[in-house]
Amino acid sequence: MLTKRIIPCLDIKNGRTVKGVNFIDLRDAGDPVELAEFYAGTGADELVFLDISATEEGRRTLADLVLRVAEKVNIPFTVGGGISSIEDVDILLQNGADKVSINSSAVKNPQLINDLAAKFGSQCITVAIDAKEINGEWLVHLVGGKVPTSLNLFEWAKEVERRGAGEILFTSMNNDGTKEGFANEALARLSTELNIPIIASGGAGNMQHFCDAFTRGKADAALAASVFHFKEIDIRELKEELDSRGVPVRKIK
């Protein structure tokens, strides 16, 4: 049985790790390289770095940060933010990233998913989807959640899979930063209707929420930020708790 993954997410702005609530009210959470090294040594399965202002500001993800992180960690990590071409991905992978995450650029140019999967392999390509439930319908949002679209979450996710994405990182904007739990109904539907891994994001507040994401939400991985950054949940203890509840996780040596 495949183990469930625990993934700290580091949102990067101006070279620092930040965290907000519902995509706003950001506060500083520390140095990203130091945090990455800490998580790699305390049981995280992967890391995700998202340069949250790159798309809005029209610049590329911080390639030098990738290089510094690669020198310090020995677990896979994904990088996203401002990626819009094969050249962008090539630089990041050469600097040490294992995977890239695309979001707004995939919606604006869906062919980019096909092109990246063909060039680098689906296993390297994560498509992040930020969606908000509005009047009972989950709608995709772009540019760090600032720009709403008419795209339906589930239809877009199916298209993303058809085009060659290796996994989907689904963030519920309704749940993000609230610490009230993940959007498990939407997660379960995604996991049932698609054949690629689904990463749950948005809403982690306690260990029960992670357990629910894996059991009720059927997620393959769970991603969180503030509960890890501000030492509210210890990854080692989280994994011990999940293991005691029968959720398969990678043991920490």
PEMO-V72097 format. One record per backbone hydrogen bond with DSSP energy under -1.0 kcal/mol. NH is the residue of the N-H (numbers start at 1). CO is the residue of the C=O. If there is no record, write none. Layout:
BEGIN
NH/CO ; NH/CO
END
This chain:
BEGIN
4/248 ; 5/220 ; 7/222 ; 9/224 ; 10/48 ; 12/50 ; 13/16 ; 16/13 ; 17/30 ; 18/11 ; 19/27 ; 21/24 ; 22/176 ; 24/21 ; 27/19 ; 29/17 ; 35/31 ; 36/32 ; 37/33 ; 38/34 ; 39/35 ; 40/36 ; 41/37 ; 42/39 ; 44/39 ; 45/6 ; 46/6 ; 47/76 ; 48/8 ; 49/78 ; 50/10 ; 51/80 ; 52/12 ; 52/50 ; 54/51 ; 57/53 ; 59/54 ; 63/61 ; 66/62 ; 67/63 ; 68/64 ; 69/65 ; 70/66 ; 71/67 ; 72/69 ; 73/69 ; 78/47 ; 79/99 ; 80/49 ; 89/85 ; 90/86 ; 91/87 ; 92/88 ; 93/89 ; 94/90 ; 95/91 ; 96/93 ; 97/92 ; 98/77 ; 99/77 ; 100/124 ; 101/79 ; 102/126 ; 107/103 ; 108/104 ; 109/105 ; 112/109 ; 113/110 ; 115/111 ; 116/112 ; 117/113 ; 118/114 ; 119/115 ; 120/116 ; 121/117 ; 124/121 ; 125/122 ; 126/100 ; 127/167 ; 128/102 ; 129/169 ; 131/171 ; 132/139 ; 134/137 ; 137/134 ; 139/132 ; 140/151 ; 141/130 ; 142/147 ; 146/143 ; 147/142 ; 149/140 ; 153/138 ; 156/152 ; 157/153 ; 158/154 ; 159/155 ; 160/156 ; 161/157 ; 162/158 ; 163/159 ; 164/161 ; 165/160 ; 166/125 ; 167/125 ; 168/197 ; 169/127 ; 170/199 ; 171/129 ; 172/201 ; 173/131 ; 176/172 ; 178/175 ; 181/203 ; 184/182 ; 187/183 ; 188/184 ; 189/185 ; 190/186 ; 191/187 ; 192/188 ; 193/189 ; 194/190 ; 199/168 ; 200/221 ; 201/170 ; 211/207 ; 212/208 ; 213/209 ; 214/210 ; 215/211 ; 216/212 ; 217/212 ; 219/213 ; 220/198 ; 221/198 ; 222/5 ; 223/200 ; 224/7 ; 228/225 ; 229/225 ; 230/226 ; 231/228 ; 232/227 ; 233/227 ; 238/234 ; 239/235 ; 240/236 ; 241/237 ; 242/238 ; 243/239 ; 244/240 ; 246/243 ; 247/242
END
